[in-house]
Every structure is written in structure tokens, then in C-alpha cells.
């Protein structure tokens, strides 16, 4: 019984693929927002929205269950990646905030900019993690 448990714990996870999978919930969130604000409402959108919420929850549960497979080097790489992404998020939100303070965009446009910023940030996080992991910083 202990041998089977050790086999499961020794299973290797490709961290680059794991970080890339984290992009999928942000894309689902963007699609969900698009369906919520779309002016040409279709009844099928309600079913698709519930399916997207379910997929987001499933992906987040999978990601949560796989987070304990990091070694110390991967944790350091993730800390470096997160600190770089924090600076990028300040830039993205600043770029969204500055035009909003001078002109008055409607809420839909601001929602698209924020949801798009989340997608850009998750893609940038995956790319930066791959670069930092490859270079061994």
C-alpha cells in the first residue's frame, strides 16, 4: 500500500504546461463576460455561461490540487515570476485608469479592458515563468 502511495507522490508534473493551463480559466472568464454584455442575447448563452462557470471551477480545483508538487527551485522561480507580474499588473491597470480619468468610457468598455488585462497578465505570467525556468534565475 505504501509503494502505491509513493508512486503517486513521485509523479512528475511539467511546470511549464501547468503554468500554461492556468491561462484557460482567464479565457473562460473573458468569454463569460462577453456573453453577459452581448447585446444580441441568445437563450443558448445562459447554458454556455453555466458550462463556463463549471469549467472554471473544475480548472481551479485541478490547479489547486496540483500546487503542492513544486520543489524549492520552482517556488523561487514562481516568486520571481509573481514579482515581475505584479509590476506588469500595475502597468496594465495604470494604462486602464489613466484614460478613464480623462474620458468617461462606459462600463462595458472598462469591463473589456479589465477582463483583457487579466488574460494578458496570465499569458505574460506563463511566458515569464517559462523564460525564468529555462534560464535558471
Buried (B, 14 or more C-beta within 10 A) or exposed (E): EEEEEEEEEEEEEEBBEBBBBBBBBBBBBBBBBEBEBEEEEEEEBEEEBEEBEEBBEEBEEEBEEBEEEBEEEBEEBBEBBEEBBEEBBEEBBEEBEEEEEEEEEEEEBBBBBBBBBBBBBBBBBBBBBBEBBEEEE
